[in-house]
């Protein structure tokens, strides 16, 4: 139940351009300004599928930033991001038939972030990989599909330098810690 209010608050707080931009700048170390083109494209929960994401957006048509808030540790986040990123890519293409033509369709570069704020011990930063879930393959078989997710622990007192770079993130961390 606690995770649900954290999730709803996170989604509500970071679904506007200024807060989302502030969050991205904090976790990526970038300095995009208020004049940056940002299209929030968070996927809604639908009647036929529960595959959605917390908050996502496209920066300058070049980067798609998808982020999730997690109150419990979930090593399956790379797998969970697969379906939403495919839908986000489809939604970013104005001509749906372009993928059937010979010329290459350019896609925004994806970045996947999880902000963990649960009570279980977890490192300040880690990277999860989809390939870690693959069954063992004999020999030096190539990994033909990879998706990496950066996980930041934003529990009280964790990753404070990053958290301090975003006023909305500071407020979120403080509120969740006291609630």
Buried (B, 14 or more C-beta within 10 A) or exposed (E): EEEEEBBEBBBEBBBBBEBBBBBBBBBBEEEBEEEBEBBEBBBEEEEEEEBBBBBBBBBEEEBBBBBBBBBEBBEEBBBBBEBBBEBBBEBBEEEEEEEEEEEEEEBBEBBBBBBBBBEEEBEBEBEBBBEEEEEEEEEEEEEEEEBBBBBBBBBEEBBEEBBEBBEBBBEBBEEBEEE
